[in-house]
């Protein structure tokens, strides 16, 4: 049976095996998908051993940059992201590195939520790996503007510079902004501690602005609560992005696109959401 894994450390909590098992059942694909705890100091050795037999892998924290270096070739979006979350063994035995995180975000917004990003003003909060992974797919939707706001403004400036050839992208501090935007995407890790980045509520246009938190949890995240309290038209958590990035990886490996809707429903049921 074709073998797939998700590499991480820690990795026991990963929902990827459950998601891919559901995709495989739904599409009638015969495959085995499990977690693989890689040692912190030897991702490369562990991945190379796995790929003697294995067909593909997802890669999670803290190995996405190691996977980027290990891949023999990269998709354009992985190249831009500087990180790989999906490895696929090609017919010649070489490893293709892809990054499906940003595409997963865009699919969750445009397909699941039915929200077109074209011509929209998008505010991204944060300037870490999650934002870097999202920028190419977001800019491909031809928004009117993308502002990257970060606590450490220099990091936002660096990212804006790195992606400015792909569209209208600029950098900002959190408290420099007042005018409403159409979409606010929280990609900071502030939610982990229940914090909300210090941005002005006036950035939300009541009943119009869509707010998205890349995090998710049993309860609505602090950012989602903040967004709802200030009149956001929609506030979404990142569970859909999780399902969609998995769907993109499955599509890359098996050339079959799974229906993510029932899988997302099952995920929410299991999380008690
Ligand atoms: P990831 O790979 O998930 O993007 P990361 O690269 O560690 O993670 O980036 C975390 C992001 O969250 C950064 O933009 C960080 O801001 P700094 O660049 O200034 O460190 C941001 N962040 C973390 N905690 C935060 C908080 N309490 N308030 C606002 N931003 C926060």
Boltz pocket constraint, residues with backbone or C-beta under 6 A from the ligand:
constraints:
  - pocket:
      binder: B
      contacts: [[A, 125], [A, 126], [A, 127], [A, 128], [A, 129], [A, 130], [A, 131], [A, 150], [A, 151], [A, 152], [A, 155], [A, 187], [A, 188], [A, 189], [A, 190], [A, 195], [A, 196], [A, 197], [A, 198]]
      max_distance: 6.0
